Amino acid sequence: MQTIDLTKIIRSRVGGWKGKMIPGFLLCGLERLIHQKELNEVLEKTYPTTGTEFAEGVYSHFNVSLIPEGMENIPGSGRFIFASNHPLGGLDGIGLIAILGRKYGDENVRFLVNDMLMNVEPLRPVFLPINKYGSQGRDAARAINEAYASSGQMIIFPAGLCSRLGDDGNIKDLNWNKSFVAKAIEYQRDIIPVHFIGENSPRFYKTARRRKKLGIKVNIEQALLPAELCGARDKTFRVVFGTPISWESLAASGKSHSALAAEIKERVYAL
């Protein structure tokens, strides 16, 4: 059974003597911060499941309920990009895998994720890593293009990072990356907007705002996301699927990809 070993992951990513010089007490503190012990308990109890079955097992372990709405808006056939807001940083992605993996099968679903998440081995069958650097970046780009060209379904969080608390007091995604619009047009895929309704704890948003005020560029609040996942026990989340947006309408709009991405984002929050 694969377990999460943050110390090993960090030392290997830093590499060489620099990785070995990272103080052990600091790594132990990070392991406690991300609830490594509890996460490994989840992996143990759901072993040896993968993909959709694993995702459903995580929800069952934490006694979290997931209510999908608008499933009738998903056509019986077709190739789609499911573009969702990213409110939680963990259970939202796992929830989408549970819903769409059950509908299409793990072999027909690919979720674009940060390459660090490939360390969650049970979800590797549906994860497609985004790596922007060097030869791995070229390999990742090739694999992504092949997935878009395939008959399978694509899931993406266009914001990349999970939602933040804005100056207006509303919790929303940051700006959406335009690349999913370009891929929709290039590979002739309709886009299905998805609104995952949920929030993290006030601690997460306060940490993010303090970090920003201090001018710290590293998103240190991301380290709190595993704790948010573990703290979601007994909660209920709703997921609303909107009607498809045809790639033809996007191509014919005459608008920039950035403008279209912003419009689709607003359409998601209107669901």
Contacts in CASP RR format, 6 or more apart in sequence:
PFRMAT RR
TARGET T0000
AUTHOR 0000-0000-0000
METHOD contacts of the structure
MODEL  1
MQTIDLTKIIRSRVGGWKGKMIPGFLLCGLERLIHQKELNEVLEKTYPTT
GTEFAEGVYSHFNVSLIPEGMENIPGSGRFIFASNHPLGGLDGIGLIAIL
GRKYGDENVRFLVNDMLMNVEPLRPVFLPINKYGSQGRDAARAINEAYAS
SGQMIIFPAGLCSRLGDDGNIKDLNWNKSFVAKAIEYQRDIIPVHFIGEN
SPRFYKTARRRKKLGIKVNIEQALLPAELCGARDKTFRVVFGTPISWESL
AASGKSHSALAAEIKERVYAL
1 43 0 8 1.000
1 44 0 8 1.000
1 47 0 8 1.000
1 48 0 8 1.000
2 43 0 8 1.000
2 121 0 8 1.000
2 122 0 8 1.000
3 40 0 8 1.000
3 43 0 8 1.000
3 44 0 8 1.000
4 36 0 8 1.000
4 39 0 8 1.000
4 40 0 8 1.000
4 43 0 8 1.000
4 119 0 8 1.000
4 120 0 8 1.000
5 36 0 8 1.000
6 27 0 8 1.000
6 30 0 8 1.000
6 31 0 8 1.000
6 34 0 8 1.000
6 36 0 8 1.000
7 24 0 8 1.000
7 27 0 8 1.000
7 28 0 8 1.000
7 31 0 8 1.000
9 116 0 8 1.000
9 119 0 8 1.000
10 19 0 8 1.000
10 22 0 8 1.000
10 27 0 8 1.000
10 30 0 8 1.000
11 19 0 8 1.000
11 20 0 8 1.000
11 22 0 8 1.000
14 22 0 8 1.000
30 223 0 8 1.000
31 37 0 8 1.000
33 223 0 8 1.000
33 224 0 8 1.000
33 226 0 8 1.000
33 227 0 8 1.000
34 223 0 8 1.000
34 226 0 8 1.000
34 227 0 8 1.000
35 226 0 8 1.000
35 227 0 8 1.000
35 229 0 8 1.000
35 230 0 8 1.000
36 226 0 8 1.000
38 230 0 8 1.000
39 226 0 8 1.000
39 229 0 8 1.000
39 230 0 8 1.000
42 58 0 8 1.000
42 61 0 8 1.000
43 122 0 8 1.000
45 61 0 8 1.000
46 54 0 8 1.000
46 57 0 8 1.000
46 58 0 8 1.000
46 61 0 8 1.000
46 122 0 8 1.000
47 122 0 8 1.000
49 57 0 8 1.000
49 122 0 8 1.000
50 106 0 8 1.000
50 121 0 8 1.000
50 122 0 8 1.000
50 123 0 8 1.000
50 124 0 8 1.000
50 125 0 8 1.000
51 97 0 8 1.000
51 101 0 8 1.000
51 106 0 8 1.000
51 122 0 8 1.000
51 123 0 8 1.000
51 125 0 8 1.000
51 126 0 8 1.000
52 97 0 8 1.000
52 98 0 8 1.000
52 101 0 8 1.000
52 102 0 8 1.000
52 105 0 8 1.000
52 106 0 8 1.000
52 126 0 8 1.000
54 122 0 8 1.000
54 123 0 8 1.000
55 94 0 8 1.000
55 95 0 8 1.000
55 97 0 8 1.000
55 98 0 8 1.000
55 101 0 8 1.000
55 123 0 8 1.000
56 98 0 8 1.000
56 102 0 8 1.000
58 91 0 8 1.000
58 94 0 8 1.000
59 65 0 8 1.000
59 66 0 8 1.000
59 91 0 8 1.000
59 94 0 8 1.000
59 95 0 8 1.000
59 98 0 8 1.000
62 91 0 8 1.000
62 229 0 8 1.000
62 230 0 8 1.000
62 231 0 8 1.000
62 232 0 8 1.000
62 233 0 8 1.000
62 234 0 8 1.000
63 233 0 8 1.000
63 234 0 8 1.000
64 91 0 8 1.000
64 232 0 8 1.000
64 233 0 8 1.000
64 234 0 8 1.000
64 235 0 8 1.000
64 236 0 8 1.000
64 237 0 8 1.000
65 235 0 8 1.000
65 236 0 8 1.000
65 237 0 8 1.000
66 95 0 8 1.000
66 98 0 8 1.000
66 99 0 8 1.000
66 236 0 8 1.000
66 237 0 8 1.000
66 239 0 8 1.000
67 236 0 8 1.000
67 237 0 8 1.000
67 238 0 8 1.000
67 239 0 8 1.000
68 99 0 8 1.000
68 238 0 8 1.000
68 239 0 8 1.000
68 241 0 8 1.000
69 238 0 8 1.000
69 239 0 8 1.000
69 240 0 8 1.000
69 241 0 8 1.000
70 240 0 8 1.000
70 241 0 8 1.000
70 242 0 8 1.000
71 103 0 8 1.000
71 241 0 8 1.000
73 192 0 8 1.000
73 241 0 8 1.000
73 242 0 8 1.000
73 243 0 8 1.000
73 244 0 8 1.000
74 80 0 8 1.000
74 103 0 8 1.000
74 192 0 8 1.000
74 241 0 8 1.000
74 244 0 8 1.000
75 244 0 8 1.000
78 190 0 8 1.000
79 150 0 8 1.000
79 151 0 8 1.000
79 152 0 8 1.000
79 153 0 8 1.000
79 187 0 8 1.000
79 188 0 8 1.000
79 189 0 8 1.000
79 190 0 8 1.000
80 153 0 8 1.000
80 154 0 8 1.000
80 189 0 8 1.000
80 190 0 8 1.000
80 191 0 8 1.000
80 192 0 8 1.000
80 244 0 8 1.000
81 153 0 8 1.000
81 154 0 8 1.000
81 155 0 8 1.000
81 156 0 8 1.000
81 180 0 8 1.000
81 183 0 8 1.000
81 184 0 8 1.000
81 189 0 8 1.000
81 190 0 8 1.000
81 191 0 8 1.000
81 192 0 8 1.000
82 96 0 8 1.000
82 100 0 8 1.000
82 153 0 8 1.000
82 154 0 8 1.000
82 155 0 8 1.000
82 156 0 8 1.000
82 191 0 8 1.000
82 192 0 8 1.000
82 194 0 8 1.000
82 241 0 8 1.000
83 156 0 8 1.000
83 158 0 8 1.000
83 176 0 8 1.000
83 180 0 8 1.000
83 191 0 8 1.000
83 192 0 8 1.000
83 193 0 8 1.000
83 194 0 8 1.000
83 264 0 8 1.000
83 268 0 8 1.000
84 92 0 8 1.000
84 93 0 8 1.000
84 96 0 8 1.000
84 155 0 8 1.000
84 156 0 8 1.000
84 157 0 8 1.000
84 193 0 8 1.000
84 194 0 8 1.000
84 195 0 8 1.000
84 196 0 8 1.000
84 268 0 8 1.000
85 92 0 8 1.000
85 157 0 8 1.000
85 159 0 8 1.000
85 163 0 8 1.000
85 172 0 8 1.000
85 173 0 8 1.000
85 194 0 8 1.000
85 195 0 8 1.000
85 196 0 8 1.000
85 265 0 8 1.000
85 268 0 8 1.000
85 269 0 8 1.000
86 92 0 8 1.000
86 157 0 8 1.000
86 159 0 8 1.000
86 160 0 8 1.000
86 161 0 8 1.000
86 162 0 8 1.000
86 163 0 8 1.000
86 173 0 8 1.000
86 196 0 8 1.000
87 162 0 8 1.000
87 163 0 8 1.000
87 171 0 8 1.000
87 173 0 8 1.000
87 196 0 8 1.000
87 197 0 8 1.000
87 198 0 8 1.000
87 199 0 8 1.000
87 200 0 8 1.000
88 162 0 8 1.000
88 196 0 8 1.000
88 198 0 8 1.000
88 199 0 8 1.000
88 200 0 8 1.000
88 225 0 8 1.000
88 228 0 8 1.000
88 229 0 8 1.000
88 232 0 8 1.000
88 237 0 8 1.000
89 162 0 8 1.000
89 200 0 8 1.000
89 225 0 8 1.000
89 228 0 8 1.000
89 229 0 8 1.000
90 162 0 8 1.000
90 225 0 8 1.000
90 228 0 8 1.000
90 229 0 8 1.000
91 229 0 8 1.000
91 232 0 8 1.000
91 237 0 8 1.000
92 157 0 8 1.000
92 162 0 8 1.000
92 196 0 8 1.000
92 198 0 8 1.000
92 237 0 8 1.000
93 111 0 8 1.000
93 155 0 8 1.000
93 157 0 8 1.000
93 196 0 8 1.000
94 123 0 8 1.000
95 196 0 8 1.000
95 237 0 8 1.000
95 239 0 8 1.000
96 111 0 8 1.000
96 155 0 8 1.000
96 194 0 8 1.000
96 196 0 8 1.000
96 239 0 8 1.000
97 109 0 8 1.000
97 111 0 8 1.000
97 123 0 8 1.000
97 126 0 8 1.000
97 155 0 8 1.000
99 239 0 8 1.000
100 109 0 8 1.000
100 153 0 8 1.000
100 155 0 8 1.000
101 108 0 8 1.000
101 109 0 8 1.000
101 126 0 8 1.000
104 152 0 8 1.000
104 153 0 8 1.000
106 125 0 8 1.000
106 126 0 8 1.000
107 125 0 8 1.000
108 151 0 8 1.000
108 152 0 8 1.000
108 153 0 8 1.000
109 126 0 8 1.000
109 152 0 8 1.000
109 153 0 8 1.000
109 155 0 8 1.000
110 126 0 8 1.000
110 127 0 8 1.000
110 128 0 8 1.000
110 147 0 8 1.000
110 150 0 8 1.000
110 152 0 8 1.000
110 153 0 8 1.000
110 154 0 8 1.000
110 155 0 8 1.000
111 123 0 8 1.000
111 126 0 8 1.000
111 127 0 8 1.000
111 128 0 8 1.000
111 154 0 8 1.000
111 155 0 8 1.000
111 156 0 8 1.000
112 128 0 8 1.000
112 130 0 8 1.000
112 144 0 8 1.000
112 154 0 8 1.000
112 155 0 8 1.000
112 156 0 8 1.000
112 157 0 8 1.000
113 127 0 8 1.000
113 128 0 8 1.000
113 129 0 8 1.000
113 130 0 8 1.000
114 129 0 8 1.000
114 130 0 8 1.000
114 160 0 8 1.000
115 129 0 8 1.000
115 130 0 8 1.000
115 131 0 8 1.000
115 136 0 8 1.000
115 140 0 8 1.000
117 123 0 8 1.000
117 127 0 8 1.000
117 129 0 8 1.000
118 124 0 8 1.000
118 127 0 8 1.000
118 129 0 8 1.000
120 127 0 8 1.000
128 143 0 8 1.000
128 144 0 8 1.000
128 147 0 8 1.000
129 140 0 8 1.000
130 140 0 8 1.000
130 144 0 8 1.000
131 137 0 8 1.000
131 139 0 8 1.000
131 140 0 8 1.000
132 140 0 8 1.000
147 154 0 8 1.000
148 154 0 8 1.000
148 183 0 8 1.000
148 186 0 8 1.000
148 187 0 8 1.000
148 189 0 8 1.000
149 187 0 8 1.000
154 183 0 8 1.000
154 189 0 8 1.000
156 180 0 8 1.000
158 173 0 8 1.000
158 176 0 8 1.000
158 177 0 8 1.000
158 179 0 8 1.000
158 180 0 8 1.000
158 261 0 8 1.000
158 264 0 8 1.000
158 265 0 8 1.000
159 173 0 8 1.000
159 174 0 8 1.000
159 175 0 8 1.000
159 176 0 8 1.000
159 177 0 8 1.000
159 265 0 8 1.000
160 174 0 8 1.000
160 177 0 8 1.000
161 174 0 8 1.000
161 219 0 8 1.000
161 222 0 8 1.000
162 173 0 8 1.000
162 200 0 8 1.000
162 225 0 8 1.000
163 171 0 8 1.000
163 172 0 8 1.000
163 173 0 8 1.000
163 174 0 8 1.000
163 199 0 8 1.000
163 200 0 8 1.000
164 171 0 8 1.000
164 172 0 8 1.000
164 173 0 8 1.000
164 174 0 8 1.000
164 205 0 8 1.000
164 208 0 8 1.000
164 209 0 8 1.000
165 171 0 8 1.000
165 205 0 8 1.000
165 208 0 8 1.000
165 209 0 8 1.000
166 172 0 8 1.000
171 199 0 8 1.000
171 205 0 8 1.000
172 269 0 8 1.000
173 265 0 8 1.000
175 261 0 8 1.000
175 262 0 8 1.000
176 261 0 8 1.000
176 262 0 8 1.000
176 264 0 8 1.000
176 265 0 8 1.000
177 261 0 8 1.000
178 256 0 8 1.000
178 257 0 8 1.000
178 258 0 8 1.000
178 260 0 8 1.000
178 261 0 8 1.000
179 257 0 8 1.000
180 191 0 8 1.000
180 261 0 8 1.000
181 191 0 8 1.000
181 250 0 8 1.000
181 257 0 8 1.000
181 260 0 8 1.000
181 261 0 8 1.000
181 264 0 8 1.000
182 257 0 8 1.000
183 189 0 8 1.000
184 190 0 8 1.000
184 191 0 8 1.000
184 247 0 8 1.000
184 250 0 8 1.000
185 247 0 8 1.000
185 250 0 8 1.000
185 251 0 8 1.000
188 247 0 8 1.000
189 247 0 8 1.000
190 244 0 8 1.000
190 245 0 8 1.000
190 246 0 8 1.000
190 247 0 8 1.000
191 244 0 8 1.000
191 245 0 8 1.000
191 247 0 8 1.000
191 250 0 8 1.000
191 264 0 8 1.000
192 241 0 8 1.000
192 242 0 8 1.000
192 243 0 8 1.000
192 244 0 8 1.000
192 245 0 8 1.000
193 241 0 8 1.000
193 242 0 8 1.000
193 245 0 8 1.000
193 264 0 8 1.000
193 267 0 8 1.000
193 268 0 8 1.000
193 271 0 8 1.000
194 239 0 8 1.000
194 240 0 8 1.000
194 241 0 8 1.000
194 242 0 8 1.000
194 268 0 8 1.000
194 271 0 8 1.000
195 239 0 8 1.000
195 240 0 8 1.000
195 242 0 8 1.000
195 268 0 8 1.000
195 269 0 8 1.000
195 271 0 8 1.000
196 237 0 8 1.000
196 238 0 8 1.000
196 239 0 8 1.000
197 237 0 8 1.000
197 238 0 8 1.000
197 239 0 8 1.000
197 240 0 8 1.000
198 237 0 8 1.000
198 238 0 8 1.000
200 224 0 8 1.000
200 225 0 8 1.000
200 228 0 8 1.000
201 228 0 8 1.000
201 231 0 8 1.000
203 224 0 8 1.000
204 221 0 8 1.000
204 224 0 8 1.000
204 225 0 8 1.000
204 228 0 8 1.000
207 220 0 8 1.000
207 221 0 8 1.000
207 224 0 8 1.000
208 219 0 8 1.000
208 221 0 8 1.000
211 218 0 8 1.000
211 219 0 8 1.000
211 220 0 8 1.000
211 221 0 8 1.000
240 271 0 8 1.000
241 271 0 8 1.000
242 271 0 8 1.000
245 264 0 8 1.000
245 267 0 8 1.000
250 260 0 8 1.000
253 260 0 8 1.000
255 263 0 8 1.000
END
